[in-house]
């Protein structure tokens, strides 16, 4: 996504909206309050107030947390160039100063780590603070003050800056210095412990994968989860002996189409709602998922690998977060929020028709916040097919290391819940199984790679 989506946005809403998008390209994370602040300070009456909502809800932005959005990196690079060409570097510095002032006012609402990264993201555009932020980053890297997830986010900021150097020569020296600092730290970390947990790399198929380290966890019913079913018990210790790379979000319509074009495999039946290339592919069976994995050179995760990656060190049934922040499920995947559990209790025969009338559907992959290891849509949106056969009593006899499920069965495992299911089903320990030939408009999958060069 770059100028094409920006041009479509402009054609849809007009030039004043485009000017707001230019100014909103500097912050790493956007909130309604911040977008209003930018419009009020720099554009005023020339841009209508409705442009604030139009921007955040457009394809240029995606939700990353409650009332927080991030602009697509390609669109952001293009709009920063537009801001520079149309308004000059002085305007960029003024926006950066305003953003720093805004962040100071918001300090109590942000975690120290989030505040630090947001401030660094603004300071690089302000010449008077550029040396200061470089020194702060160097100190944080050398002192080990950044946790591994923060480090990965800093790497992403640096990759974004790399695309802007040609447009802004003033950033070139800073970007080279920052990339050097990060490269040295990454190499040192890699020499000691390999990839960083949560680190994202692009696989041979062009898709993003997240490094999941080896380790141990408690698999099954989460502590205090009164909704846990018998097939989620007993809770048991599992050791994953080898790290792996797991696709950051489910296979998308765009990615699956490349597989169909290359192999002439069956085309999935389109769902009843409009999809973009970023939506997770649906109407795929376990057999379809296996065929994709063989073509792409990967495999489906085992049920144990899936839950280990989803939990990312947490024991909470919703990964330590509010479910609506990380998942699309029946309550929030439609036009209006509903209470799906209450709807099912009062009118189970009319449940599906009510969801259809409410416009419930899948949503673009990675529109919700990630888990602690940078994985999106581990709960909700679409079910993930896993490699294992499904058996209700398997946990009672599961091996303690790298369990691969029963040797045979009738159903294959699906995990994570989906856009059409209640919160009860979008718990990290919830297990579901279906025939490997069955397809549905809420069945998807993601690929696992043991190695990425």
C-alpha positions, 0 to 999 in steps of 0.5 A: 500500500502506498500512493494508490490507497492514498489516491483512492482516499483522496478521490473518496473524501477530497484534498482537505482529508489528504492534508490531514493524512499528511500531518497524521503520518508523523506519529507512530500511533494515532488516537482520536484526540491526537488527530483532532489536535493536529487538525485544530493546530495546523488545518483548522476550518479548511478541513472538516471535523469529520475528516478525523473519523474518516481517516482513522476508519479508512484503509490507511490505518488499522487499529492496534489497541483500544482507540489507537490506530497505526498508519500503514507503513507504505502509506506513511512513507508516501504521505511523509514525502507529500508533507515535505514537498507541500509544506517543507521541513519546517512544518514537519518540525512543528508537527514533531514539537506539537507531538512531543508536547501532546505526549507529555500531556498524555504521559499518565495514560501511557506505559513508560515503554510506550511513551519512550518509543512514541517520543523517539518516533517524534524526536527524529523529525525535530533537528534540535532533539535528533542527537538527543534521541540517538544518545538515548537509544544508544544508552538504552541499547547498551544498558539493556533497558529495552525488553525484547518486544520493545527492541523489535518495535525499535527495529520496525521504526528504523525500517520505516526511517530507512524508506524516508532517508531518500526523501529527507537527506537531513535524516540520513546521518541519524538513520545510519547511526541508528541502524548501526547501533541496532545492528550491533546490538542484534548481532550481539544478542543473536550470538548469545541466544539466536533470534529475539522472541517476537522478532519478525522476519519475512519468509521465502513466501513473502509473508511475515513470521514471528520467532517463537523460542523453545520453552515450557508452559502449562497447557490446558485450562487456565487457572481460575477459568470456570468455563473450561471444559473436560477436554481442556483438562488436566492442565499439564506441563509441556516442553517445546524443545525447538524454536520455530517461526509462526506466521504473524497472522492467518494466511490472507486472501491475497497470499492464498490466491498466489497459491491458487494461481500457481497450483490451480488448487480449488478456489475458496467460495467467497463469503457473503461479505466483501473481502480485501486481500488483507482479510484472512482466507476462509472456506478452507479445509484442513486438506486445503491448508496442508496443500498450501503448506506443502506448496509454501514449504512449511507446515501446520503447527501442532496443537501444543505449538499453537497454544504455547505461541498464543499464550506467549508466557501468560496464563490468562485465558484471554492472554492478559488483555481485554478480549475486544482489544485482541480479537474479532468475535461475535460481540464486536465483529458486526456493525453494532456491538451485541451480547452474543452469549445472551443472544444465544441463551434467549434465541439460539435458533435466531442466533445466526440470522441476527449476526447476518443482519448485524453485518458480522464478518471477518476483518482484515488480518492484524487489525487488532493488537498482538499478543506478547510475542507479536502474533495477531489474531490468535484469538478470534477472526478465524479458527486456525487449523492445527496438525493434530487429530482431535481427541477429547481425552488426549491431555490425560496421556499427552507426552511432556515433550513436543506432543503431536496429538493422537496417531489417528482420529476422525477430526482435526484440531481447530483453535482460537475461536472466530468472528461468529463465536461467543467469548466462551469459545475465544479462550486460549485453551478452548479446543474444537475439532472438525472433519479434515475435508470440511470447509466453513466461512470461519475456518482459516490457518497459519503456516509454521516454518522451522527455519527462515534463512 
